[in-house]
């Protein structure tokens, strides 16, 4: 098992990620916006994670494959991006069910990643034929680039990793980095190791609240420079697992890289969320006339979070019907929610979306 030593750089990056995480909590996105951003982010992650593995599809082709009818025939590159997308959906459901990190979950995810592949590609790798070395080979030279542990060592190594994840006091960001490295390095499967490692590392982040609501794509940052990604994982160590990769002397090389990508990713999520809020607010306000906007501004300015139309009509000197009509438009635009008693609207409440954007709305009207 790897030994983690926290450097000043690592601590600084963890602090920056925590700042982004705190900032994100102050941004209240409407559910419909969250769903749209999540779906888009899953598509980007599916494309980027497979791109790292040499998938030849363009992003547009990958998106088309993910949107295509499930009954259509898919080429292998298309199936790969679809499988990753499906695995992200699977882990989303596992997260809701609070499913712990386990060997069983790992196998289920890898089976999804390799859906449609020959049986021998699914599940833990077994013994190789006599005289055949299982290794990751360099595509140009044909020489072994990495020789993972013997297949007999895989079960105990995975058990050790599961025990670590479920018992450690390490910071969740450290745990995610360790899971990523260990799964790539143990290389428990014939195929799909990198993709499964990125998925399970992401699951750890989600479990502990560092997945940023499923918005943005960490995989995109790994894919920007695959050579740097792989060299950070390899840390300049010999090709044989037992020659240092089982317990690398300078794990901080990978850890600092992982945290740097996480820092960039976390800042980008904040940017995406703020832009989405601005777009959503501008779009929602565009459906209102000036009187409806003034009513919304009045409610926010005076912190009137719940009210009846008759109360507001008296304060504004307009008819009750006028207020009801304006409230109907504000409800449609997502600023108000009606409180219904016995199938009749008794009062209205300002939505979280309206309250979280109060300062900007009041400044405009």
C-alpha positions as CSV (number, residue, x, y, z in Angstrom):
1,X,0.0,0.0,0.0
2,X,1.3,3.5,-0.8
3,X,2.5,5.8,1.9
4,X,1.2,9.4,1.6
5,X,3.3,12.3,2.8
6,X,1.6,15.7,2.5
7,X,3.8,18.4,1.1
8,X,3.2,22.1,1.4
9,X,2.1,22.2,-2.2
10,X,-0.5,19.5,-1.6
11,X,-1.8,21.3,1.5
12,X,-2.1,24.6,-0.5
13,X,-4.0,22.9,-3.3
14,X,-6.4,21.2,-0.9
15,X,-7.1,24.6,0.7
16,X,-7.8,26.1,-2.7
17,X,-10.2,23.2,-3.6
18,X,-12.0,23.7,-0.3
19,X,-12.4,27.4,-1.1
20,X,-14.1,26.5,-4.4
21,X,-16.2,23.9,-2.6
22,X,-17.4,26.6,-0.2
23,X,-18.1,29.1,-3.0
24,X,-20.2,26.5,-4.8
25,X,-22.4,26.1,-1.8
26,X,-23.5,29.8,-2.1
27,X,-24.7,29.2,-5.7
28,X,-28.2,27.9,-5.8
29,X,-28.9,26.5,-9.2
30,X,-32.5,25.6,-10.2
31,X,-33.0,21.8,-10.5
32,X,-33.6,22.0,-14.2
33,X,-30.3,23.8,-14.7
34,X,-28.5,21.3,-12.5
35,X,-29.9,18.4,-14.5
36,X,-28.9,20.0,-17.8
37,X,-25.3,20.7,-16.6
38,X,-24.9,17.2,-15.1
39,X,-25.9,15.5,-18.4
40,X,-23.6,17.7,-20.4
41,X,-20.8,17.1,-17.9
42,X,-21.3,13.3,-18.1
43,X,-21.0,13.5,-21.9
44,X,-17.8,15.5,-21.6
45,X,-16.3,13.0,-19.1
46,X,-17.3,10.0,-21.3
47,X,-15.6,11.6,-24.3
48,X,-12.5,12.7,-22.4
49,X,-11.9,9.5,-20.5
50,X,-12.0,7.4,-23.7
51,X,-9.9,10.0,-25.5
52,X,-7.1,9.3,-23.0
53,X,-7.2,5.6,-24.1
54,X,-6.9,6.5,-27.7
55,X,-10.6,6.5,-28.7
56,X,-10.7,8.2,-32.2
57,X,-14.1,9.8,-32.0
58,X,-14.5,13.6,-32.1
59,X,-16.5,15.1,-29.3
60,X,-19.4,15.6,-31.7
61,X,-19.3,12.0,-32.8
62,X,-19.2,10.9,-29.2
63,X,-22.2,13.0,-28.3
64,X,-24.1,11.6,-31.2
65,X,-23.3,8.0,-30.1
66,X,-24.5,8.7,-26.5
67,X,-27.8,10.2,-27.8
68,X,-28.5,7.5,-30.4
69,X,-31.2,4.9,-30.0
70,X,-30.1,2.0,-27.8
71,X,-31.3,-0.5,-30.4
72,X,-29.0,0.8,-33.2
73,X,-25.7,-0.9,-34.0
74,X,-22.6,0.7,-32.5
75,X,-19.0,0.6,-33.6
76,X,-16.5,-0.2,-30.8
77,X,-15.4,3.4,-30.2
78,X,-19.1,4.4,-30.0
79,X,-19.8,1.6,-27.6
80,X,-16.9,2.6,-25.4
81,X,-18.2,6.2,-24.9
82,X,-21.8,4.9,-24.3
83,X,-20.5,2.4,-21.7
84,X,-18.7,5.1,-19.8
85,X,-21.8,7.3,-19.8
86,X,-23.9,4.4,-18.6
87,X,-21.3,3.7,-15.9
88,X,-21.6,7.3,-14.7
89,X,-25.4,6.9,-14.5
90,X,-24.9,3.6,-12.6
91,X,-22.7,5.3,-10.0
92,X,-25.1,8.1,-9.7
93,X,-27.7,5.6,-8.6
94,X,-25.2,3.9,-6.3
95,X,-24.5,7.2,-4.7
96,X,-28.1,7.8,-3.9
97,X,-28.3,4.4,-2.3
98,X,-25.1,5.2,-0.3
99,X,-23.4,2.1,-1.7
100,X,-19.9,1.8,-0.1
101,X,-16.7,1.3,-2.0
102,X,-16.2,-2.5,-2.5
103,X,-14.7,-5.1,-4.7
104,X,-18.3,-6.0,-5.9
105,X,-19.0,-2.4,-6.9
106,X,-15.6,-2.3,-8.7
107,X,-16.5,-5.4,-10.7
108,X,-19.9,-4.1,-11.6
109,X,-18.5,-0.9,-12.9
110,X,-15.8,-2.6,-15.0
111,X,-18.5,-4.9,-16.4
112,X,-20.4,-1.8,-17.5
113,X,-17.2,-0.2,-19.0
114,X,-16.6,-3.4,-21.0
115,X,-20.2,-4.1,-21.9
116,X,-20.3,-5.9,-25.3
117,X,-16.7,-7.1,-25.1
118,X,-15.7,-10.8,-25.0
119,X,-16.3,-12.6,-21.7
120,X,-12.6,-12.8,-20.9
121,X,-12.4,-9.0,-20.9
122,X,-14.9,-8.8,-18.0
123,X,-13.9,-9.5,-14.4
124,X,-10.5,-10.0,-12.8
125,X,-7.8,-11.2,-15.1
126,X,-6.6,-14.7,-14.8
127,X,-3.6,-16.8,-15.6
128,X,-1.8,-16.3,-19.0
129,X,-0.9,-19.2,-21.3
130,X,2.6,-20.6,-20.8
131,X,5.3,-18.3,-22.1
132,X,3.0,-15.3,-22.5
133,X,3.7,-12.2,-20.4
134,X,0.7,-10.0,-19.4
135,X,1.9,-6.4,-19.8
136,X,1.0,-3.0,-21.2
137,X,3.1,-2.8,-24.4
138,X,4.4,0.4,-26.1
139,X,2.4,0.8,-29.3
140,X,5.5,1.9,-31.3
141,X,8.4,-0.2,-29.9
142,X,6.3,-3.2,-28.9
143,X,8.3,-3.5,-25.6
144,X,6.6,-3.9,-22.2
145,X,5.8,-0.4,-20.9
146,X,4.3,-1.7,-17.6
147,X,4.3,-5.2,-16.1
148,X,1.5,-5.3,-13.4
149,X,1.4,-7.7,-10.5
150,X,0.7,-11.4,-10.9
151,X,-3.0,-12.3,-11.2
152,X,-2.8,-14.3,-7.9
153,X,-1.9,-11.1,-6.1
154,X,-4.9,-9.1,-7.4
155,X,-7.6,-10.2,-4.9
156,X,-5.5,-9.4,-1.7
157,X,-4.3,-6.1,-3.2
158,X,-7.9,-5.1,-3.9
159,X,-9.0,-6.2,-0.4
160,X,-6.3,-4.0,1.0
161,X,-7.5,-1.1,-1.1
162,X,-11.1,-1.6,0.0
163,X,-10.1,-1.8,3.7
164,X,-8.1,1.4,3.3
165,X,-10.9,3.3,1.7
166,X,-13.5,2.3,4.3
167,X,-11.3,2.8,7.4
168,X,-8.8,5.6,6.6
169,X,-8.8,9.1,8.2
170,X,-7.1,10.6,5.2
171,X,-8.6,13.6,3.5
172,X,-11.2,12.5,0.8
173,X,-9.0,14.1,-1.9
174,X,-6.1,12.0,-0.8
175,X,-8.3,8.9,-0.8
176,X,-9.5,9.6,-4.4
177,X,-5.9,10.0,-5.5
178,X,-4.8,6.8,-3.9
179,X,-7.8,4.9,-5.4
180,X,-7.0,6.2,-8.9
181,X,-3.3,5.3,-8.6
182,X,-3.9,1.9,-7.1
183,X,-6.5,0.7,-9.6
184,X,-4.4,1.8,-12.6
185,X,-1.3,0.2,-11.0
186,X,-2.8,-3.1,-9.7
187,X,-4.3,-3.3,-13.2
188,X,-6.8,-6.0,-12.1
189,X,-8.5,-6.4,-15.5
190,X,-7.5,-7.3,-19.0
191,X,-9.0,-4.1,-20.2
192,X,-10.8,-1.0,-18.9
193,X,-8.4,-0.4,-16.0
194,X,-7.9,3.3,-16.6
195,X,-11.5,4.1,-17.3
196,X,-12.6,2.1,-14.2
197,X,-9.9,3.9,-12.1
198,X,-11.2,7.3,-13.1
199,X,-14.8,6.3,-12.5
200,X,-14.1,4.9,-9.0
201,X,-11.9,7.8,-8.0
202,X,-14.7,10.1,-9.1
203,X,-17.1,8.0,-7.0
204,X,-15.0,8.6,-3.9
205,X,-15.1,12.3,-4.6
206,X,-18.9,12.2,-5.0
207,X,-19.2,10.2,-1.7
208,X,-17.5,12.9,0.3
209,X,-18.9,15.9,-1.4
210,X,-16.0,16.8,-3.7
211,X,-17.8,15.8,-6.9
212,X,-19.3,19.3,-7.1
213,X,-22.8,18.1,-7.8
214,X,-21.7,16.2,-10.9
215,X,-21.0,19.5,-12.7
216,X,-17.9,19.8,-14.8
217,X,-15.5,17.1,-15.9
218,X,-12.3,16.2,-14.1
219,X,-11.5,13.7,-16.9
220,X,-11.2,16.7,-19.3
221,X,-8.2,17.9,-17.4
222,X,-6.5,14.5,-17.5
223,X,-7.1,14.4,-21.2
224,X,-5.6,17.8,-22.0
225,X,-2.1,16.3,-21.8
226,X,-2.2,12.4,-21.6
227,X,1.6,12.2,-21.6
228,X,1.7,14.3,-18.4
229,X,-1.1,12.2,-16.9
230,X,0.7,8.9,-17.6
231,X,4.1,10.2,-16.6
232,X,2.7,11.4,-13.2
233,X,1.2,7.9,-12.6
234,X,4.5,6.2,-13.6
235,X,6.7,8.6,-11.5
236,X,9.8,7.5,-13.4
237,X,9.8,4.0,-11.8
238,X,10.8,0.8,-13.5
239,X,8.2,-1.1,-15.6
240,X,7.9,-4.0,-13.2
241,X,5.2,-3.5,-10.4
242,X,7.4,-5.1,-7.8
243,X,10.3,-2.8,-8.5
244,X,8.8,0.2,-6.7
245,X,5.3,0.8,-8.1
246,X,3.8,-1.2,-5.2
247,X,5.0,1.5,-2.8
248,X,6.5,4.4,-4.8
249,X,9.1,6.4,-2.9
250,X,7.8,9.7,-4.3
251,X,4.0,9.3,-4.3
252,X,3.8,13.1,-4.1
253,X,4.5,13.3,-7.8
254,X,1.1,11.8,-8.6
255,X,-0.6,13.4,-5.6
256,X,0.4,16.9,-6.6
257,X,-0.6,16.4,-10.2
258,X,-4.0,15.0,-9.2
259,X,-4.6,17.9,-6.8
260,X,-3.5,20.4,-9.4
261,X,-6.1,19.0,-11.8
262,X,-8.7,19.0,-9.1
263,X,-7.9,22.6,-8.3
264,X,-8.4,23.6,-11.9
265,X,-11.5,21.6,-12.2
266,X,-13.1,23.0,-9.0
267,X,-12.5,26.6,-10.2
268,X,-14.0,25.8,-13.5
269,X,-17.1,24.3,-11.9
270,X,-17.6,27.6,-10.0
271,X,-17.3,29.5,-13.2
272,X,-19.8,27.2,-15.0
273,X,-22.3,27.5,-12.1
274,X,-22.1,31.3,-11.9
275,X,-22.5,31.6,-15.7
276,X,-25.4,29.3,-15.6
277,X,-27.1,31.3,-12.8
278,X,-26.6,34.5,-14.8
279,X,-28.0,32.9,-17.9
280,X,-30.9,31.4,-16.0
281,X,-31.7,34.7,-14.3
282,X,-31.5,36.7,-17.5
283,X,-33.7,34.1,-19.3
284,X,-36.3,34.0,-16.5
285,X,-36.5,37.8,-16.2
286,X,-36.9,38.2,-19.9
287,X,-40.4,36.6,-19.7
288,X,-41.6,39.3,-17.3
289,X,-43.0,42.8,-18.0
290,X,-41.8,45.8,-16.1
291,X,-44.6,45.7,-13.5
292,X,-43.9,42.0,-12.8
293,X,-40.3,42.7,-12.3
294,X,-41.0,45.6,-10.0
295,X,-43.3,43.4,-7.9
296,X,-40.5,40.8,-7.6
297,X,-38.0,43.6,-6.6
298,X,-40.4,45.0,-4.1
299,X,-40.8,41.5,-2.4
300,X,-37.1,41.0,-2.2
301,X,-36.3,44.5,-1.1
302,X,-38.7,44.2,1.8
303,X,-37.8,40.6,2.6
304,X,-41.4,39.5,2.1
305,X,-40.7,35.8,1.7
306,X,-44.4,34.6,2.1
307,X,-47.5,36.6,1.4
308,X,-51.1,36.6,0.3
309,X,-52.1,38.6,-2.8
310,X,-54.5,40.7,-0.8
311,X,-51.7,41.9,1.6
312,X,-49.6,43.0,-1.3
313,X,-52.5,44.7,-3.2
314,X,-53.1,46.9,-0.2
315,X,-49.4,47.9,0.1
316,X,-49.1,48.7,-3.6
317,X,-52.5,50.2,-4.1
318,X,-53.6,47.9,-6.9
319,X,-56.4,45.3,-7.2
320,X,-56.1,41.8,-5.8
321,X,-56.7,40.4,-9.3
322,X,-53.7,42.5,-10.6
323,X,-51.4,41.0,-8.0
324,X,-52.7,37.5,-8.7
325,X,-52.0,37.9,-12.4
326,X,-48.5,39.1,-11.7
327,X,-47.9,36.3,-9.3
328,X,-48.9,33.8,-11.9
329,X,-46.2,35.1,-14.3
330,X,-43.6,35.1,-11.5
331,X,-44.5,31.5,-10.7
332,X,-44.1,30.4,-14.3
333,X,-40.7,32.1,-14.4
334,X,-39.5,30.2,-11.2
335,X,-39.5,33.2,-8.8
336,X,-42.6,32.2,-6.7
337,X,-44.2,29.0,-5.6
338,X,-47.9,28.8,-4.7
339,X,-48.9,27.4,-1.3
340,X,-52.0,25.3,-2.0
341,X,-54.6,24.4,0.6
342,X,-57.5,22.2,-0.5
343,X,-56.7,22.8,-4.1
344,X,-56.8,26.6,-3.8
345,X,-53.8,28.9,-3.7
346,X,-53.7,30.5,-0.3
347,X,-50.4,32.3,-0.4
348,X,-47.1,32.5,-2.3
349,X,-43.5,32.0,-1.3
350,X,-40.3,33.3,-2.9
351,X,-38.2,30.5,-4.3
352,X,-34.6,29.9,-3.3
353,X,-33.7,30.9,-6.9
354,X,-35.3,34.3,-6.3
355,X,-33.7,34.8,-2.8
356,X,-30.2,33.7,-3.9
357,X,-30.4,36.4,-6.7
358,X,-32.0,39.1,-4.6
359,X,-29.1,41.5,-4.7
360,X,-28.9,41.5,-8.5
361,X,-32.7,41.7,-9.1
362,X,-33.1,44.6,-6.6
363,X,-30.2,46.5,-8.3
364,X,-31.9,46.2,-11.7
365,X,-35.4,47.2,-10.7
